[in-house]
Amino acid sequence: MWQVIDPVNANNNVVHSNWGNIELSEFASWFADGRDCLSRLIAQEQAGRNGNADDILSNLFGNPVLTHGALS
């Protein structure tokens, strides 16, 4: 069984024990998408393209990134 520990509560495994392959595959896909977004973000920041970084952050975390703390 997968274990993904809540960073606020170390006793909370956010993966439910009754999840099957479909749910676990979707969960793995979310993590892969997040990893890819963070890699693109690092590349954009290193290149000095903060506007692109804002778009990547908003795709990853939602619109509050743009309205409450964009990089550019």
C-alpha positions in Angstrom: 0.0 0.0 0.0 1.1 3.5 -0.8 1.8 5.9 2.0 1.6 9.7 1.5 1.9 11.4 4.8 0.1 14.7 5.4 2.9 17.3 6.1 0.8 18.9 8.9 -0.3 15.6 10.6 2.4 12.8 10.5 -0.2 10.3 11.5 -2.4 11.0 8.5 -1.8 8.8 5.5 -3.8 10.5 2.7 -4.0 7.3 0.6 -7.1 5.4 1.5 -6.7 1.7 2.2 -9.7 0.9 -0.1 -8.2 2.6 -3.2 -7.7 0.3 -6.1 -5.5 0.5 -9.2 -7.6 3.2 -10.8 -7.4 5.6 -7.9 -3.7 4.9 -7.3 -2.9 5.5 -11.0 -4.8 8.8 -10.9 -2.9 9.8 -7.7 0.4 8.8 -9.3 -0.5 10.9 -12.4 -1.2 14.0 -10.2 2.3 13.6 -8.6 3.9 13.2 -12.0 2.1 16.3 -13.3 3.3 18.3 -10.2 6.8 17.1 -10.7 6.8 18.2 -14.3 5.3 21.6 -13.5 8.0 22.2 -10.9 10.7 21.2 -13.3 9.3 23.7 -15.9 9.0 26.3 -13.2 12.7 26.0 -12.2 13.7 26.2 -15.9 11.6 29.4 -16.5 12.9 31.1 -13.3 16.6 30.3 -14.2 15.9 31.8 -17.7 14.4 34.9 -16.1 11.0 34.4 -17.6 8.9 35.1 -14.5 5.7 35.6 -16.5 5.9 32.1 -17.7 6.6 30.9 -14.2 3.4 32.7 -13.0 1.4 30.7 -15.5 3.0 27.4 -14.4 2.4 28.2 -10.8 -1.3 29.0 -11.4 -1.7 25.8 -13.3 -0.2 23.9 -10.4 -1.8 25.7 -7.5 -4.7 27.7 -8.9 -5.5 31.3 -9.6 -4.7 32.7 -6.1 -1.1 32.5 -7.2 -1.8 35.3 -9.7 -4.1 37.3 -7.5 -2.1 37.1 -4.3 1.5 36.7 -5.1 2.6 36.4 -8.6 6.4 36.4 -9.3 6.3 39.1 -11.9 
